[in-house]
Amino acid sequence: MTTFPAFVVRKSSTGDVSVQVEQLSRDDLPAGEVLIEVAYSSLNYKDALASRGHPGVVQSFPHVPGIDCAGRVVESSSPDWQPGQEVLVTGYELGASHWGGYSQFVRVPAEWVVAMPPGLDARGAMIYGTAGFTAAQCVAALQHHGITPDRREVLVTGATGGVGIVALAILAKLGYRVSAVSGKPEFYDLLRKVGAVETLSREALADESDRPLLKARWVGAVDTVGGRPLANIVRSIEHRGCVAACGLVAGDQVPLTVYPFLLRGVTLAGIDSAKCPRDSRLEMWRRLAGEWRVELPEELVTTVDLKGLPERIEAILAGKVAGRTLVVPRAE
Ligand code: NDP
């Protein structure tokens, strides 16, 4: 095959950003030791920002988004990878400064590649995708900081979102009692099916007071939204609790005092999945394929091709997507 499809973001001389499916050749791809034929990529919030040309994600144009992918090695100049091997890639610069997975082929540095862990295939790996990988790191951070299932409830925000739903499912599987915050009441039954013991509206985190501490309600939290909700969660965590914070859909400003840290010993654990060190990266994927393996209900998994992406991107930016979206970038 001489050309193959990719979802390309362009910026005009007047600054207008547009997206279209274009035909690329292998020569167009960035440098790297490993050429992978992509079976699946996925849609994460960061991909939607990249598709809009967000300067925090994309620095140069044209650009191909897709911060994760799974497929088979086609060519490799690295002794670590052989043609035919099933692999996955998440994070690093994929879909950011380096062209990403919304393309039938990607070429990446050898050190970004992870062998498909036993128990997972390309589809399963991308149902998790960066979202699931991030959720796993959030759960690991809570464990690391001593949050065990026998203590009181833990909270998950953005619970129908990609990170939120996988975090909820893993925590429930591990025996935690999870309160799930969601702005989508029509999904409350499904959130309970995935493992929530309680569903809360976003208003449950809407306290606008400037009190340094609120009544303690949870021992831990996976927060995917940031902003005022994150401040209110930190103020509501009991003594020696922990919040794993990874997102910003509700804002990047967190109005807090130091008192939750000084008076309750609360830990605010930051999660940065793109630069996760390799040892930890492999361990997270091993757990996701093994003892933390969770299956999402099919209602929470949607598959689109490259032409179907723009509509789905609009929806995720509007906070209207529930669950995970698989992206199939093959030629029709
Ligand atoms: P999704 O869009 O799939 O999920 C976000 C969820 O947040 C939505 O589904 C919605 O859930 C909720 N939400 C949306 N808008 C608002 C709002 N204004 N206020 C409160 N809640 C809102 O995104 P992802 O799961 O892919 O990512 C979640 C966040 O995590 C993003 O900010 C993303 O950038 C970040 N992220 C960070 C990573 C890292 O390494 N730090 C890696 C991966 C993601 P509901 O309707 O159920 O409330």
Residues whose N, C-alpha, C, O or C-beta is under 5 A from the ligand:
A	BS01	NDP	N44 Y45 K46 T130 A131 T134 G158 A159 T160 G161 G162 V163 G164 V181 S182 G183 K184 T224 V225 C246 G247 L248 V249 A250 I271 D272 S273 A274 I316 G319 V321 G323
